Amino acid sequence: MLMIIIVVISFDEDDDGEDKKMMKMMPKTMVMITMIITIMMQTSTMMITKIMETITMITAMTMIMMKMVNYDGGDDDANDEDGKR
């Protein structure tokens, strides 16, 4: 657990130079997934299955949040003008 926290702190500190390019290429969600994978390496097989379930739930929630941001899902008549642009 301490190793994972150190990795997150190093990402936050090194915002200058090539690390910023890496952060732009790789969103923070990927960093979270890599953290979860490192946790999986240390835990037992039973924990790995639960962590995989949590990863699938997190990815599904992120997909739903992206759709909520992109699409209002409200009145179609109100959004017609925005669609014509």
MARNUKE-780462 format. One record per atom (N, C-alpha, C, O): residue number from 1; residue in one letter; atom name; y, z, x. Coordinates in steps of 0.02 Angstrom, whole numbers. Layout:
% MARNUKE-780462
<site NUM; a; CA; <Y; Z; X>>
...
//
This chain:
% MARNUKE-780462
<site 1; m; N; <-60; 0; 42>>
<site 1; m; CA; <0; 0; 0>>
<site 1; m; C; <63; 0; 43>>
<site 1; m; O; <111; -35; 28>>
<site 2; l; N; <63; 38; 98>>
<site 2; l; CA; <121; 41; 141>>
<site 2; l; C; <134; -27; 173>>
<site 2; l; O; <192; -47; 181>>
<site 3; m; N; <82; -63; 192>>
<site 3; m; CA; <90; -129; 223>>
<site 3; m; C; <125; -176; 174>>
<site 3; m; O; <168; -215; 194>>
<site 4; i; N; <107; -173; 110>>
<site 4; i; CA; <136; -218; 60>>
<site 4; i; C; <210; -203; 53>>
<site 4; i; O; <251; -249; 49>>
<site 5; i; N; <228; -138; 51>>
<site 5; i; CA; <299; -120; 43>>
<site 5; i; C; <338; -145; 103>>
<site 5; i; O; <395; -169; 95>>
<site 6; i; N; <310; -141; 163>>
<site 6; i; CA; <344; -165; 224>>
<site 6; i; C; <356; -240; 219>>
<site 6; i; O; <409; -264; 239>>
<site 7; v; N; <308; -277; 192>>
<site 7; v; CA; <317; -350; 185>>
<site 7; v; C; <375; -365; 138>>
<site 7; v; O; <415; -409; 153>>
<site 8; v; N; <380; -329; 82>>
<site 8; v; CA; <434; -341; 34>>
<site 8; v; C; <501; -326; 66>>
<site 8; v; O; <549; -363; 57>>
<site 9; i; N; <505; -271; 104>>
<site 9; i; CA; <568; -252; 136>>
<site 9; i; C; <588; -305; 187>>
<site 9; i; O; <647; -322; 192>>
<site 10; s; N; <539; -333; 225>>
<site 10; s; CA; <556; -384; 274>>
<site 10; s; C; <582; -446; 240>>
<site 10; s; O; <628; -479; 266>>
<site 11; f; N; <554; -464; 181>>
<site 11; f; CA; <580; -522; 145>>
<site 11; f; C; <652; -510; 123>>
<site 11; f; O; <694; -555; 129>>
<site 12; d; N; <668; -450; 99>>
<site 12; d; CA; <735; -436; 75>>
<site 12; d; C; <785; -434; 132>>
<site 12; d; O; <842; -456; 124>>
<site 13; e; N; <765; -409; 190>>
<site 13; e; CA; <812; -403; 246>>
<site 13; e; C; <829; -471; 276>>
<site 13; e; O; <887; -485; 290>>
<site 14; d; N; <778; -513; 286>>
<site 14; d; CA; <789; -576; 323>>
<site 14; d; C; <811; -631; 275>>
<site 14; d; O; <772; -676; 259>>
<site 15; d; N; <874; -627; 253>>
<site 15; d; CA; <901; -680; 210>>
<site 15; d; C; <936; -735; 250>>
<site 15; d; O; <954; -786; 221>>
<site 16; d; N; <945; -726; 315>>
<site 16; d; CA; <981; -776; 355>>
<site 16; d; C; <933; -821; 391>>
<site 16; d; O; <880; -800; 414>>
<site 17; g; N; <951; -886; 396>>
<site 17; g; CA; <912; -933; 437>>
<site 17; g; C; <853; -962; 399>>
<site 17; g; O; <859; -978; 339>>
<site 18; e; N; <797; -970; 434>>
<site 18; e; CA; <739; -1004; 406>>
<site 18; e; C; <707; -965; 349>>
<site 18; e; O; <676; -995; 305>>
<site 19; d; N; <713; -899; 350>>
<site 19; d; CA; <682; -859; 298>>
<site 19; d; C; <712; -875; 230>>
<site 19; d; O; <677; -874; 179>>
<site 20; k; N; <778; -891; 228>>
<site 20; k; CA; <809; -909; 165>>
<site 20; k; C; <779; -975; 139>>
<site 20; k; O; <769; -982; 79>>
<site 21; k; N; <766; -1023; 184>>
<site 21; k; CA; <733; -1085; 163>>
<site 21; k; C; <664; -1070; 134>>
<site 21; k; O; <644; -1100; 84>>
<site 22; m; N; <627; -1025; 167>>
<site 22; m; CA; <561; -1008; 142>>
<site 22; m; C; <565; -976; 73>>
<site 22; m; O; <524; -990; 30>>
<site 23; m; N; <615; -934; 62>>
<site 23; m; CA; <623; -901; -3>>
<site 23; m; C; <641; -953; -56>>
<site 23; m; O; <620; -947; -114>>
<site 24; k; N; <682; -1004; -38>>
<site 24; k; CA; <698; -1056; -86>>
<site 24; k; C; <637; -1097; -103>>
<site 24; k; O; <625; -1114; -161>>
<site 25; m; N; <597; -1113; -53>>
<site 25; m; CA; <536; -1151; -65>>
<site 25; m; C; <486; -1110; -106>>
<site 25; m; O; <452; -1137; -150>>
<site 26; m; N; <481; -1046; -92>>
<site 26; m; CA; <431; -1002; -123>>
<site 26; m; C; <465; -949; -166>>
<site 26; m; O; <498; -905; -138>>
<site 27; p; N; <459; -953; -232>>
<site 27; p; CA; <492; -903; -275>>
<site 27; p; C; <462; -834; -265>>
<site 27; p; O; <408; -826; -236>>
<site 28; k; N; <497; -784; -292>>
<site 28; k; CA; <475; -715; -283>>
<site 28; k; C; <409; -702; -318>>
<site 28; k; O; <372; -657; -299>>
<site 29; t; N; <394; -741; -371>>
<site 29; t; CA; <330; -731; -405>>
<site 29; t; C; <272; -745; -358>>
<site 29; t; O; <221; -710; -360>>
<site 30; m; N; <279; -796; -314>>
<site 30; m; CA; <227; -810; -265>>
<site 30; m; C; <219; -751; -217>>
<site 30; m; O; <163; -734; -198>>
<site 31; v; N; <275; -720; -198>>
<site 31; v; CA; <272; -662; -154>>
<site 31; v; C; <234; -605; -188>>
<site 31; v; O; <193; -571; -157>>
<site 32; m; N; <247; -596; -254>>
<site 32; m; CA; <211; -545; -291>>
<site 32; m; C; <137; -559; -293>>
<site 32; m; O; <96; -514; -285>>
<site 33; i; N; <118; -624; -302>>
<site 33; i; CA; <47; -642; -304>>
<site 33; i; C; <15; -628; -236>>
<site 33; i; O; <-42; -603; -234>>
<site 34; t; N; <50; -645; -182>>
<site 34; t; CA; <21; -631; -116>>
<site 34; t; C; <13; -556; -105>>
<site 34; t; O; <-36; -534; -75>>
<site 35; m; N; <61; -516; -131>>
<site 35; m; CA; <54; -443; -127>>
<site 35; m; C; <-9; -421; -164>>
<site 35; m; O; <-47; -379; -140>>
<site 36; i; N; <-20; -449; -225>>
<site 36; i; CA; <-78; -429; -264>>
<site 36; i; C; <-142; -449; -228>>
<site 36; i; O; <-191; -411; -229>>
<site 37; i; N; <-142; -507; -195>>
<site 37; i; CA; <-202; -529; -158>>
<site 37; i; C; <-216; -480; -101>>
<site 37; i; O; <-273; -463; -88>>
<site 38; t; N; <-163; -458; -66>>
<site 38; t; CA; <-174; -410; -12>>
<site 38; t; C; <-202; -345; -39>>
<site 38; t; O; <-243; -313; -7>>
<site 39; i; N; <-179; -325; -99>>
<site 39; i; CA; <-208; -265; -130>>
<site 39; i; C; <-282; -277; -145>>
<site 39; i; O; <-323; -232; -135>>
<site 40; m; N; <-298; -337; -169>>
<site 40; m; CA; <-368; -353; -186>>
<site 40; m; C; <-413; -346; -124>>
<site 40; m; O; <-469; -323; -129>>
<site 41; m; N; <-387; -366; -66>>
<site 41; m; CA; <-427; -362; -5>>
<site 41; m; C; <-448; -289; 9>>
<site 41; m; O; <-503; -277; 34>>
<site 42; q; N; <-404; -242; -7>>
<site 42; q; CA; <-417; -172; 9>>
<site 42; q; C; <-459; -137; -45>>
<site 42; q; O; <-491; -86; -30>>
<site 43; t; N; <-459; -163; -107>>
<site 43; t; CA; <-492; -128; -162>>
<site 43; t; C; <-564; -152; -170>>
<site 43; t; O; <-586; -199; -136>>
<site 44; s; N; <-600; -119; -214>>
<site 44; s; CA; <-671; -136; -226>>
<site 44; s; C; <-676; -194; -274>>
<site 44; s; O; <-625; -218; -300>>
<site 45; t; N; <-737; -218; -286>>
<site 45; t; CA; <-747; -277; -329>>
<site 45; t; C; <-728; -262; -401>>
<site 45; t; O; <-701; -306; -435>>
<site 46; m; N; <-740; -202; -425>>
<site 46; m; CA; <-722; -184; -494>>
<site 46; m; C; <-647; -188; -503>>
<site 46; m; O; <-623; -211; -555>>
<site 47; m; N; <-609; -165; -454>>
<site 47; m; CA; <-536; -169; -458>>
<site 47; m; C; <-513; -241; -456>>
<site 47; m; O; <-464; -259; -488>>
<site 48; i; N; <-548; -284; -418>>
<site 48; i; CA; <-527; -354; -411>>
<site 48; i; C; <-529; -388; -479>>
<site 48; i; O; <-484; -427; -495>>
<site 49; t; N; <-580; -374; -519>>
<site 49; t; CA; <-584; -406; -585>>
<site 49; t; C; <-526; -385; -629>>
<site 49; t; O; <-497; -427; -664>>
<site 50; k; N; <-508; -321; -627>>
<site 50; k; CA; <-451; -298; -667>>
<site 50; k; C; <-387; -329; -642>>
<site 50; k; O; <-344; -348; -682>>
<site 51; i; N; <-379; -335; -576>>
<site 51; i; CA; <-318; -365; -548>>
<site 51; i; C; <-314; -439; -567>>
<site 51; i; O; <-259; -463; -581>>
<site 52; m; N; <-370; -474; -566>>
<site 52; m; CA; <-370; -545; -587>>
<site 52; m; C; <-348; -550; -660>>
<site 52; m; O; <-310; -596; -677>>
<site 53; e; N; <-371; -505; -702>>
<site 53; e; CA; <-349; -506; -772>>
<site 53; e; C; <-274; -494; -777>>
<site 53; e; O; <-240; -527; -817>>
<site 54; t; N; <-248; -448; -738>>
<site 54; t; CA; <-177; -435; -739>>
<site 54; t; C; <-138; -495; -714>>
<site 54; t; O; <-84; -510; -739>>
<site 55; i; N; <-164; -531; -663>>
<site 55; i; CA; <-131; -591; -637>>
<site 55; i; C; <-127; -644; -692>>
<site 55; i; O; <-75; -675; -701>>
<site 56; t; N; <-181; -654; -728>>
<site 56; t; CA; <-180; -704; -782>>
<site 56; t; C; <-131; -684; -836>>
<site 56; t; O; <-95; -727; -863>>
<site 57; m; N; <-127; -620; -852>>
<site 57; m; CA; <-79; -596; -902>>
<site 57; m; C; <-8; -608; -877>>
<site 57; m; O; <35; -629; -916>>
<site 58; i; N; <5; -594; -813>>
<site 58; i; CA; <73; -602; -786>>
<site 58; i; C; <92; -676; -786>>
<site 58; i; O; <148; -692; -804>>
<site 59; t; N; <46; -720; -767>>
<site 59; t; CA; <61; -792; -767>>
<site 59; t; C; <75; -816; -837>>
<site 59; t; O; <120; -856; -848>>
<site 60; a; N; <35; -793; -886>>
<site 60; a; CA; <46; -813; -956>>
<site 60; a; C; <114; -789; -980>>
<site 60; a; O; <150; -826; -1014>>
<site 61; m; N; <133; -728; -963>>
<site 61; m; CA; <198; -702; -984>>
<site 61; m; C; <255; -741; -951>>
<site 61; m; O; <306; -754; -983>>
<site 62; t; N; <247; -760; -887>>
<site 62; t; CA; <299; -798; -854>>
<site 62; t; C; <306; -867; -886>>
<site 62; t; O; <362; -892; -894>>
<site 63; m; N; <250; -899; -904>>
<site 63; m; CA; <253; -964; -938>>
<site 63; m; C; <289; -957; -1005>>
<site 63; m; O; <329; -999; -1023>>
<site 64; i; N; <273; -903; -1042>>
<site 64; i; CA; <306; -893; -1107>>
<site 64; i; C; <381; -881; -1096>>
<site 64; i; O; <421; -907; -1135>>
<site 65; m; N; <400; -843; -1046>>
<site 65; m; CA; <470; -830; -1032>>
<site 65; m; C; <506; -893; -1013>>
<site 65; m; O; <563; -904; -1034>>
<site 66; m; N; <475; -937; -973>>
<site 66; m; CA; <505; -1001; -955>>
<site 66; m; C; <517; -1043; -1017>>
<site 66; m; O; <569; -1074; -1024>>
<site 67; k; N; <468; -1044; -1064>>
<site 67; k; CA; <477; -1082; -1126>>
<site 67; k; C; <533; -1051; -1168>>
<site 67; k; O; <571; -1088; -1200>>
<site 68; m; N; <538; -985; -1169>>
<site 68; m; CA; <591; -953; -1207>>
<site 68; m; C; <659; -971; -1178>>
<site 68; m; O; <707; -981; -1215>>
<site 69; v; N; <664; -976; -1112>>
<site 69; v; CA; <727; -994; -1080>>
<site 69; v; C; <744; -1067; -1094>>
<site 69; v; O; <801; -1083; -1110>>
<site 70; n; N; <694; -1112; -1088>>
<site 70; n; CA; <707; -1183; -1096>>
<site 70; n; C; <720; -1201; -1169>>
<site 70; n; O; <766; -1239; -1184>>
<site 71; y; N; <680; -1174; -1214>>
<site 71; y; CA; <684; -1194; -1284>>
<site 71; y; C; <708; -1134; -1325>>
<site 71; y; O; <682; -1079; -1320>>
<site 72; d; N; <760; -1147; -1367>>
<site 72; d; CA; <784; -1094; -1411>>
<site 72; d; C; <733; -1077; -1464>>
<site 72; d; O; <723; -1019; -1481>>
<site 73; g; N; <700; -1129; -1492>>
<site 73; g; CA; <650; -1117; -1544>>
<site 73; g; C; <681; -1097; -1610>>
<site 73; g; O; <645; -1074; -1655>>
<site 74; g; N; <747; -1104; -1617>>
<site 74; g; CA; <781; -1085; -1679>>
<site 74; g; C; <788; -1144; -1727>>
<site 74; g; O; <740; -1180; -1738>>
<site 75; d; N; <848; -1152; -1754>>
<site 75; d; CA; <860; -1207; -1802>>
<site 75; d; C; <861; -1273; -1766>>
<site 75; d; O; <897; -1281; -1716>>
<site 76; d; N; <822; -1322; -1790>>
<site 76; d; CA; <822; -1388; -1759>>
<site 76; d; C; <888; -1424; -1771>>
<site 76; d; O; <911; -1462; -1729>>
<site 77; d; N; <920; -1411; -1829>>
<site 77; d; CA; <982; -1445; -1846>>
<site 77; d; C; <1037; -1425; -1797>>
<site 77; d; O; <1079; -1466; -1779>>
<site 78; a; N; <1038; -1363; -1775>>
<site 78; a; CA; <1090; -1339; -1730>>
<site 78; a; C; <1081; -1370; -1660>>
<site 78; a; O; <1130; -1379; -1624>>
<site 79; n; N; <1019; -1385; -1641>>
<site 79; n; CA; <1006; -1410; -1574>>
<site 79; n; C; <1006; -1486; -1569>>
<site 79; n; O; <995; -1513; -1515>>
<site 80; d; N; <1017; -1521; -1624>>
<site 80; d; CA; <1015; -1595; -1622>>
<site 80; d; C; <1069; -1622; -1576>>
<site 80; d; O; <1056; -1669; -1538>>
<site 81; e; N; <1130; -1594; -1579>>
<site 81; e; CA; <1184; -1621; -1538>>
<site 81; e; C; <1169; -1611; -1464>>
<site 81; e; O; <1184; -1656; -1424>>
<site 82; d; N; <1140; -1556; -1445>>
<site 82; d; CA; <1123; -1544; -1375>>
<site 82; d; C; <1069; -1593; -1352>>
<site 82; d; O; <1070; -1615; -1295>>
<site 83; g; N; <1023; -1610; -1396>>
<site 83; g; CA; <970; -1657; -1378>>
<site 83; g; C; <996; -1727; -1368>>
<site 83; g; O; <968; -1765; -1328>>
<site 84; k; N; <1048; -1747; -1404>>
<site 84; k; CA; <1074; -1816; -1399>>
<site 84; k; C; <1111; -1826; -1333>>
<site 84; k; O; <1116; -1883; -1310>>
<site 85; r; N; <1137; -1773; -1304>>
<site 85; r; CA; <1172; -1780; -1240>>
<site 85; r; C; <1122; -1803; -1189>>
<site 85; r; O; <1140; -1813; -1131>>
//
